[in-house]
Amino acid sequence: MVALPMTWSFSAATTRRVSRFSGVAMASAGAKVENVKVDKGLGDLPKVILTSAHGSEAELYLYGGCVTSWKVASKDLLFVRPDAVFTGQKPISGGIPHCFPQFGPGAIQQHGFARNMNWSIVSSETVEGNPSITLELKDGPYSRSMWDYSFQALYKVTLDSNALSTELKVINTDEKPFSFTTALHTYFRASVTGASVKGLKGCKTLNKDPDPKNPVEGKEGRELVTFPGFVDCVYLEAPTELQLENGLGGVITIKNTNWSDAVLWNPHLTMESCYKDFVCVENAKVRQNLNFYLHQSLPTSLSLLLTTHCLSKSLCIFEVLKQKILLCILIVA
């Protein structure tokens, strides 16, 4: 059993109401728990809406088990690309897509199949106004046509006042051992020219630019990693804490346990319509170095903490101008 808990933090709580139900028992099931609603989303695809009593909100689609929105103080910290389609035929491009059981290209389709299969609702609960929902994915003819193993994946998403937390547990229900690679391909809303990631200095890198099939090995020497052009780089054995400055006045601290690697990606001019509005900072396990047998587990966690956030566009512009003025003063001095 491979457990991949992941918490994106801001804070937590205690009293609980729990509802358990099988299958995709939609709106009626979601309505049993306060602050959890199941409704029709774009393309009439079913989506879950989590609303914290403290004001934050998240949305996730059962197709792909994909979180598409996470709002704090009415500001969405995630990004969905304008070319995203909600037809149930292609993966949703944006938010927090799953890459499983393969990250990137390989023996099966790009990023595996979990992001373009329907997940079902297992249970939901509310703890002191903070809702959570657990989704399930199992093998079937479609997955077995690519990856012939029996498995169960459980994905719990919890929202509180300023945190989004998830726990992913992949259980080997097959008699055969298997290995896999995986990632949460998170799209953060950002201004690409002002975005930077701190904490990767000293990491071994696999730079997929210019040739993704033959990545160049290296070592990160920068304190702040920026996105000046096309970026597609894997950071092996990444630290347990990174900081993303999104260029919009927000600094997000990303903490993890057992997500061994990190990936930075921005498509630059290959996606000219939107590349300026997001960066991907992904938590990943990119190497198949373990065989998982029946009921084996590997726990991981991830937490995101928004330490600063501009409440208005004008305030953000003011802060940027203030920093530029201070920089000019320092240069002159």
Order of alpha helices (4+ residues) and beta strands (2+ residues): beta-beta-alpha-beta-beta-beta-beta-beta-beta-beta-beta-alpha-beta-beta-beta-beta-beta-beta-beta-beta-beta-beta-beta-beta-beta-beta-alpha
